[in-house]
Amino acid sequence: MKAMLFASVSAAAVMLVPGAAWAQSENAGETVETAEPRSATMDNRDIIVTATRREEKLQDVPLSITAFDQEELNKLGIVGYEGIAQNTPGIVVNRPTQNFNNFTARGINTNGYSAGLQSAVAIYIDELPISANGNSTILDPNLYDVERVEFLRGPQGTLFGSSSLAGAMRILNKNPNLNNFEASALVDFGLTGSDSLRQRYNGMINVPLIDDQLGFRAVGYYRNEDGWVNNIGTGIEDSNSLEAYGGRAILLMKPSDRLTIRLLTSYEKSNPADSALTNPALGKYVRRSDRPDLFQGELTNYNVTVNYDFDFAELISSTTLSNYDASFYVDLAGTFGQLIPFALDAFGYDDLFVQESRLVSKTDGPLEWVAGFFYYSKRRTVDFDYRSSVEFLQARGLTGLPDEYYQRFNSYADQKEIAGFGELTYRFSDDFWVTGGIRYGNTTVQAFTREGGYNSNYLAAALGGFSNIPLTVTPIAAEIGRKVEDDRISWKASVSWRPSPDITTYATVATGFRPPVVNARAGLVSALDPTDIVIPDGAKSDKLINYEVGVKGRWLGGDLTANIAAYYIDWSDIQVQANRVSDTIQFATNIGGAESYGVEFEFMARPVQGLSLILNGSVNETNINDLTPGEAAISGAVLGGRLASPRFQGSGTIRYDFPVSATSNAYASVNVSHAGSFPNQFPNVPGRPTQVSPTYGFTDAWTNVNLYAGVNVGDLDLTAYVENVLNDSSITYIHPEAFLDSRFARLRPRTVGIRAGYRF
């Protein structure tokens, strides 16, 4: 009977949702605070989330989200952004190398770099936004002992502000258990290729200090991974090795039934020894730079969150202090075809303060609301040190520099955002309700240059072939950049209707924007070619409106779920990054507009005991649809040109769980993810609209196959795995800048390993 009912409901779901495929991920709304565990062996209970800051059934929330709990992260071997993106519909991560990440959601990205622009997808660790502009190192955070990782698709401006133009990803840490002692450990050993060892160690301990009132939870991790790319410039084999370590501690206090106080401190350090970008002309896994390219990050985070329960509402106050130090050392000699040494050693310091307070209604009745205040302050300080090399300067007889650095200066930028937001839901009945949200924010951005730096005529002398001359060194004066201020309103509106207890439909309209960008070198004329583009002042805010309809179904007690969303996005005044041809100076500007439309689908089925079938994916089309000749000339874009997103992307998993004894169970699964080819940038050279850019290209269409088999014996979990079974070496990313000799990222080679986890 169940099989017959399953077949009939499956057919009805396919008729209801044309073109849908099966996926496991549950859809929710904006910020999900609590949810039942989500995994391939999840039971049949309703999934409860607080998508609008209150408990709701997941299928009732009129937005699209994919969530991974810790169990599924472990089973899929997900430890960072790549695994999240490969298993989330509509998402691509442009990841040249470790700690260099830029997400694309629903096609909203102009290239995989976007140097001076804020990322289109917000990344949060709890309440801390860690996403930044495109050429910044963004830490790959540790994902052990997290409550969930959530990816919200579409603009999330009302609750996440200007940083969530196309979506938001949240990493939610697990709170202490106030009543039970807990501990766990997970060890992972893998072999990439024939000789690159991967070691990952994770541990957690939870101690209830006072039952129901005080608890402590601590997590630590260490990763030591050999590389697989050879750098012929430095002579180092397997140069892109990684060492990363860190931990966090959370103290949870509950002095009364009304008051909860959560104190968190965390530290993470990620030190890859070199970039993983390659040069196909030199070999499959070969790169070239005069010294290791370093993209290293160190994040320290302190947070206090206070919850107080008034009878009519709950007050949540979150205060965060964060420091992020990052190195950005890169060989730029590719700019001039390796003719002369040219490199940048930059070190950045981010100091952040974030305060959010919100009040969430608790009274019974048809009206539900949330109101809040947000304050964000960030100072980014960067030391820019451009260098030649001692050997080259001595060989040419170029003197006059204090050392090998021909230009040094320090700059900083201040960004502040103040916003108020609110959301209101009115339920006309149990099966029909409407939701509206609004956020008003003020953003200011200003850049400064400190005195004490210097410049020289090194580039002109070196490229001109001059030798045995003293270089001219000139001081860099302090400069106050233009202050840019912008007021913006983000809003959303949705209507939801449940035609039957098993099906929820919705229609949503939502907006998003990014703050303006100031070009640090506005007005600068090229010293190498005075006829080249004069650097413009910057880029004003761009804006986006997203129209979405969706349907969510859940049948047979959760053994069959189907979710599908169709959307159309109108993106105008697009912020784009371009490079001046003569000296490769980057600048931000605006161009007309683009449209993005597509379908995302998720399907999960458990047709028989132990068997799970999961499929998710997206079909997307994103093109420039508004462009003046002047905008085309300055940006390199073309009317009708595709943006940096695949037309199809998706993944599927087949998993079978079965008992092997009265006290142990085993499982086997295969996970396949795929992404189509897409362009890495606009096709033409900025300033030369009839000339195709020499760095323009398309990524490969790639397929990644992972196999897993494991057994659970009491509190011990053992898993054997093979990642990238087919040893696919496809190119997944092409850096759009000519200054890099090695611009191509590939899938990690086949990795065979075993994981052992133990819970106390």
Secondary structure, DSSP 8 states (H G I E B T S, - for coil): -HHHHHHHHHHHHHHHSTT----------SB-------STT--SS--EE-TBSS-EEGGGSSSEEEEE-HHHHHHTT--SHHHHHHTSTTEEEEEEETTEEEEEETT--SSS--TTSB-SEEEEETTEE---BTTS-------SSEEEEEEEES--HHHHGGG-SSEEEEEEE----SS--EEEEEEEEEEETTTEEEEEEEEEEEEEEETTTEEEEEEEEEEEE----EETTTTBTT---EEEEEEEEEEEE-SSSSEEEEEEEEEEEEEESS---B-TTT-TTEE--SS--EEEEEEEEEEEEEEEE-SSEEEEEEEEEEEEEEEEEEE-GGGGTTSS--EEEEEEEEEEEEEEEEEEE---SSEEEEEEEEEEEEEEEEEEEEE--HHHHHHHTEE--SSSEEEEEEEEEEEEEEEEEEEEEEEEETTEEEEEEEEEEEEEEEEEE-TTEEEESHHHHHHTT--SEE--EEEE--EE---EEEEEEEEEEEEEEEEETTEEEEEEEEEEE---EE-TTTT---SS-TTS----SEE---EEEEEEEEEEEEEGGGTEEEEEEEEEEEEEEEEEEEE-TTT--EEEEEEEEEEEEEEEEEEEE--STTEEEEEEEEEEEEEEEE--HHHHHHH---TT-B-SS-SEEEEEEEEEEEESSSSEEEEEEEEEEEE---BSS-SEETTEEEEE-TT--B---EEEEEEEEEEEETTEEEEEEEESTT----EEEE---TT-S--EEE----EEEEEEEEE-
